[in-house]
């Protein structure tokens, strides 16, 4: 849905999309550092517990890796 909505802008060269090739937090951090994007759109699973939010990534072997909001914000 997001890609479909942005397609007219992509075709005009106004928007460029980069997507990590895996679901690891380290890959996202690397891509943010290299690309220095104006906007990052995260789509996935998350939850909020004891006054802290968590977003689901995967670890090096593909298992669940919940990253808390403070660590996630450190990628930016």
C-alpha positions in Angstrom: 0.0 0.0 0.0 2.8 2.5 0.9 4.8 1.6 -2.2 1.7 1.9 -4.4 0.9 5.3 -3.0 4.5 6.5 -3.6 4.9 5.1 -7.1 3.9 8.3 -8.9 6.5 10.2 -7.0 9.1 7.5 -7.5 8.5 7.6 -11.3 9.0 11.3 -11.3 12.3 10.9 -9.4 11.0 12.8 -6.3 11.1 9.8 -4.0 13.7 7.1 -3.6 13.1 4.0 -1.5 15.8 1.8 0.0 14.7 -1.4 1.8 17.1 -3.5 3.9 17.5 -7.0 2.5 16.8 -8.5 6.0 15.0 -7.7 9.1 18.0 -7.1 11.4 18.3 -3.9 13.4 22.0 -3.7 12.5 21.0 -3.6 8.8 18.6 -0.7 9.4 21.2 1.2 11.4 23.8 0.7 8.5 21.3 1.8 5.9 20.4 4.9 7.9 24.0 5.8 8.4 24.9 5.3 4.7 21.8 7.0 3.1 21.0 9.7 5.7 17.3 9.6 4.8 14.8 12.4 5.4 12.1 9.9 6.4 12.1 6.3 7.7 9.0 4.3 7.5 8.9 1.2 9.8 6.2 -1.4 9.2 6.1 -4.5 11.4 5.2 -5.8 14.8 5.6 -3.8 18.0 4.2 -3.6 21.5 4.1 -1.3 24.5 4.8 -2.6 28.0 5.7 -0.9 31.3 6.0 2.6 29.8 8.3 1.5 27.0 7.7 0.6 23.4 9.4 -2.3 21.5 9.7 -3.0 17.8 10.3 -6.5 16.4 13.5 -7.2 14.4 15.3 -10.4 13.8 18.7 -11.4 15.1 21.6 -12.9 13.1 20.0 -16.3 13.0 16.5 -15.1 12.3 15.0 -15.3 15.8 12.9 -12.5 17.4 14.8 -9.5 18.6 12.7 -6.8 20.3 14.5 -3.5 20.2 13.3 -0.9 22.7 12.4 2.7 21.8 15.6 4.1 23.2 17.8 1.8 21.2 15.7 2.3 18.1 16.1 6.1 18.4 19.8 5.7 18.6 19.9 4.6 15.0 19.0 8.1 14.0 
